[in-house]
């Protein structure tokens, strides 16, 4: 069969910060093994033809891309194509997705994707297929050839584990992976790493690389002799252990995404991250990472019940004063599958309960009513914090610091990320989801 894979964007426009979508590579590899022909379009970096003809079209759907995905699916179904969907959004809202698709995959694709393809080829396509999150990741494989020639950011992505041991209020990861953390066989991961270009910076897409100490130390022991440079997302509790921090640095970790989230203890308690403060003062965490040559991508989220203009300003000041290399000041976003969404819905605080398909919603618009400030005030302050952090004077002050043992090559990576963020923050703000009508 001819199968077209599509990774939709939030709207009908291109971006410059897109990275290769590993999920599409996984689908491609498993379909190729069955003898099918694959064509892949990434809506973020290339225009998708208005007309397509294939035996099957498969879309990977996130909440922010749902409206665009549904519009594309409706168009291609009207042309006589069969369309299937998978990803986080259809997993949590399969009934909604099935209004625009012939079938959905709920959960992981491994196994369920092959079952769908077999059923379809035999004319007995079911409307739902379920991934088994208890399966080991021994059979993980990916086709990276589908990414060739596309204008992605100059990094490689790789995955070691799935799942997270925490269940934060605003996050849907625990709702998606209910069976804990699973890790790939370390030899299999090493073999994939060795296929990447030498000296190419790569990023682990794992939601939390610190699945447990045994899993993390197995990875670091494998990575150390390879002498590669990489980044990851990791929970702040890794800073409890100087020995683990040393191992991270010795294994080549150069960037760590740390979810600081808030400097307010009550907000951390409400989001289920009181343990964030168990490691002590955030500034000590920053110093511990910077002293080992590990740059920091700090994330903060605003909109919890104790947030005001002052708490947003406090977080911005912390990020700039401690010279975080990269930071994100996120508007709290209630997505299906999270405890946050259910709580705000039950309290009647959602401005538009289905904001992801609301024609009037634009990226950066208020989604809910906060407790201690107006909704418009919250979103405006989040946007202002981003603009201030990624202003050119701020970039120069933060990155051209001689007080950190950061290698110049890593400073270059951070500088490129800051320049891209400076541009994309302005471009995305106020963009409508989906196509213009």
N, C-alpha and C positions, 0 to 999 in steps of 0.2 A: 504493500500500500504506500501511497504518497501521504506523508504526515507533515503538516506545517505546525511548528511550535511558535508561540507568540508570547513575549514578555511585554505586557502593556506598560505604558507610562501613565502618570496621573492625568495627562491631557494630551492633545495632539500637538506636541512640541518636543524639541530635542534638548538634551542636557549635556553638560561637559564633565559631570562627576560620576557618571555611571560606571559600575564595575561588573565583570562577567557574572551572570546569574547561574550559580552552580546547579540549581534545580533543573534548568533546561538541559545542561550537559548530562545530568543523570538520566533524564527521560530519553535523550537522544541515544546514549550508549545502550540502554536496554532495548530500545526499538530497533537499533541497527543490528543487535545480536539476533533479532528475530527476522532479519532480512528486509526490513522496511526502508524506504527512502525518506530522508529527513531534510526539511528546509526550515531555517530558523530566522525569525525577525525579532529584533529588539527595538521596541517603540521608542526607547529613550535615546537611541543613537542613530536611528534610520527611519525614514518614512515607510509605512506599511502600505502596500498597494490597496486601492479601493476595492478591487476585485481579486478574489482568490478562488482557485479551484483545487481541491484535494480530496482524498478519501476521508481524511479526518483532520480537524484543526483543534489544537489543544492550547489553552491559555492558562498561565499561572497567575492567580489573582490575589492581590493584597487589598486591604480595606481602602487605602487611598487610591487604588487603581480600579476599584470595582465599577464605577460608573463608566469609565472609558472601556473597560473589559466588556461590559454588557452591551455597549453601543457597537463595538466591533463584532461581538458574537451575533447580535441581531442582524447586522448587515450581511455577514457571511452565511448565516442560516437562510436568509432570504434569497441568497444566490444558489441555494441547493446543497450547501455543505452541512456535514454533521460536526457539531462543536461539543467539546468536553472541557471541563474546568477542574482545577485543583489548586491547592495552596491554603493559606491560613483562612481567608475569607469564606470560601465555599465549605471549608471544614466546619466553621461555626454557624454558617447560615446556608445550609444546602438547599433548603426550600426556596430561598430567594434566588440563588444561583440557577436553580433548575427552571426558573422562569425564562432564562436566556440560553440555556445549554441543554443538550440531549442527555448528558450524564455528568456526574461529579465524582471526584475522588476525595474521600474524607480521610485526612491524615497523610501518612507517608506514602510515597508512590511505589516503592519497591514491592513487587508482588501484585499489588492492586492494578498497577499500570499494565503489566503483562496480561493479567486476567481481562482487563477492559479491551485490550487490543485483540485478544483471542476471541472474545465474545462478539466484538464488532465484526471481525472478519467472517464469522459464522452467522451473522445476521440476527444475533440475540443480545444486543446491547442492553444492559440494565441501567437504571437511572442512578444508582449509587454503588460505589465500590469503597471498601474500607481497608485502610492500611493497618498493619499489625505493628504497633509500637513496641512490642516485646521482642521482636525479631532482632538477633544480633546483626551488627553491621559488617559481617564477614564478606558479604557479596557486594560491597560498595564499588561502583565503577563510574567513570565519567568520561564523556567525549568532549575534549576541549577544542577540537578542530572547528566546531560550530562558532567559536568566538573569533576565529581568524578574520582579519580585515575589518573588524568593527572598532570604532573609536572609543575604547574604554580608557579609564584612568590607568596610568602605567604601573599597576600592581597586579599580582596574582592572588587568587583566593583559594583557600583549602579548608577542609573540614575534618576535625578529629572526633568530636563528640556531638551528640544531640541531647537536648534537654538541659534543665537547670535544677539544682537542688533547692532553690528558693522559689517561693510563690508570692511575688510582690503584687500588691493591689492593682497596679496599673498595667501589668504585663499579662499577655495571653499565652506565653510560652508553656507554662505549667499546664494550662488547659489543653494545649495541643499535644504535648508529650507527658502523658499521665503516669508513665512507668519509670520515672527517674532518669538517670544519666546513662547513656550507652556510648562506649568508645569503640573506634575502629581498631582492628589488630595493628599493632605498632609497626610490624614489618610491611604490611600493606600500605600504610601511610608513608613510610620511608620510601618505598618504591615509587609512589606517586610524586613525592617531593623531588626525587632525583630526575624526573622527566621535565621539571620546570627549568627555565633558562638559568644558567649559573649567574649568581650575583643579583638575580631579580628579587626585589623586596616582595614578600608575600604576607597576607593577613589571614589569620584563622577566623572563620565566620562563626565559630562556636559562641553560643549565648553566654557561656561562662566557662573559660578554659580550666578553671579550678573546680572540676567536677568532684573530685576528692583528691587527697594527697597522693595516693598510689597512682591514679590515672595521670596526674600532672607530672609526677617525678619520672614515670616511664617515658613520657613524651620528652621531657627536658634531657634525660640521659641519651636518648636517641639523637636529639638535635645538636647537642654540644659539639661532637666531632665534625658535623657537617659545616660548621662555621657560616651559617646563613643569617640574614637579617630579616626580622619578622615583627609583626604586631598582633595584638589579640585584645579581646574583651575579657576582663577578669574581675572577680568580686574583690572588694576592698579588704576583705579579711585575709587576703594573702599577705598583707603588710604586718600581720601578727607575727610572722615568722621570718626573721632576717635571713635564715638559711635558705628558705624558699626564694626570697628576693635575689639572693646571690646566685642561686641556680638559674633563675630566669635570665639574669643578665649574662651569665656565662654561656647560656644556651643560645644567645643571639637576640633576645627580646629587646627591641628598640622603641616600641610604642605600646602603651597599655591604655585601653579604654576603661576608665574607672567611673562607675556610677555614684558620684557624690550625692546627687539628687537634690538634697536640701541641707541647709545649715541649721534648720529649725528642728529641735528634738520632737516636738509634737507632730510635725509633718512626717518625719521619718517613722514615727510610731503608727500613724494612720496609713501610710503606704506599705507597712509590714517590713520596714527595714531598720528597726531599732538597732539591730546588730551592726549597722554601719558605723555607729559611734563607739562600738566596743573596742575598736583598734586605737582609740585615742584621738587626739587632735588631728584634723584633716591636714594641717600644715606639716605635721610630722610625717604623714603618709607621703605628701609631695616631696619632702626632703629625702625620704628613704628611697623613693624611685629615682629622683633626679641625681642623687649622689652615685647611683649605679649606672648612670648613662641611659636611663629609660625615660623617654619623653611621655607626656601624659595627654590623653584625650579625655577631658573631664565632661561629664554630662550632668545637667541640672534640669529639674522639672518643676514647673510652676502652675499653681492652681489648687493646691491642697488648702484645707480650711484655714490655716494660719498665715497664708501668703498675703502680703501687701506689697506696695511699691518698695517699701524698705527692705523686705526679704529678697526681692529680685535684685535690688541695687547691691545688697550685701554679697550675694553670690557672684555678681559681676566683679565687684571689687576683689573678692577672694581669687577669682580666676586670673585677673590681670596682675594683682600684687604678687601672686605666686608664680607668675609667668608660665601658666599652662600653655603648652604648644598649640593645642586644639581644644575647643570647647563647644558644647551645644546647649542652648538655653531653650528647652522644649516647653511648648504649651502642653499642659496635661491633656492627653487625648483619650477619651473613652472609646475603646474599640470592642466589638463583640468578642466574647470569650474571656474577658477580664472581669474580675470582681468589681473594679471601678465602674465599668459600664452598668452592671446590674444595680449597683448601689445608687448611682446618680439617676438611673431610670426610675427606681423605686421611690426616690425622693422628689421626683418631678423636676429635676434640675437640668435636663437636657433641652437645649434650645430647639434642636431638630433631632428626634430620636434616630432617624436614618440619614444623618448628615452626609454620608458617603455617596448617596444617590440623589441628594437634594440639588436641584438645578441652581438654587440661589447660593449654595455654599461655595466659598473660594478658599484656597489654601491660606491658612493664617487667621481665618475668621473665628469668632467665638463659637464654641461648641456647647458650653454649659454655663450655668450661673455660679460663679465662685461665692464664697461666704463673705469675704472682707473687702472686696473691691468690685467695681462694675466689670462685666464680661469684656467690654470693649477696652477698658483700661488694662486688664490683664494681658490681652493679646497685643496691645500697643507696646506695653513694657517689655514683653518677651522679644518682640521684633527690634525694639530699641537696644536691648542688651546685645543681641546678635550683631547689629550694625556697629555698636561701639567696640565690641571685642574684635571684630574683623575690619576695623578701620585701619588704614595704612600706618598711622602713627603707632597704634596699638601693636600691630604686627611687628614693626621694627623694634619696639621696646621689649616685647616678649621673646622674640627669637634671636636677636643679636645680643644675647647676654653671655658674658664671659665667665659667669659665676657657676655655670653648669658644665659638667664634663661630657657634653653632647658632641658627638662626632659631626664634622661638617657635612658629611653625606646625609646624616639624619636631619640636620638643620635644613638641608635642601628639600627633603621630603616634606617636612613641616611647612616650609615656605610655600611650596607648590600647593599643598592642601589649603593653606590660608588664602592664597590668591584665588583658588577655585571657589572657596566658600564665600569670599567677598563678593564675587560675581553672582553665584547661584542664589544666595540669600535674597538679593534684590530681585532677581528674575522670577523666582518661584512665588514670592509674596503676592497674594491677591489673584493668583492664577485660578481659573475655574477648573473644577474636576471634569473630565470628559471632554467632548467636543462642544464647540459653540453651536447653539441651536437658534 
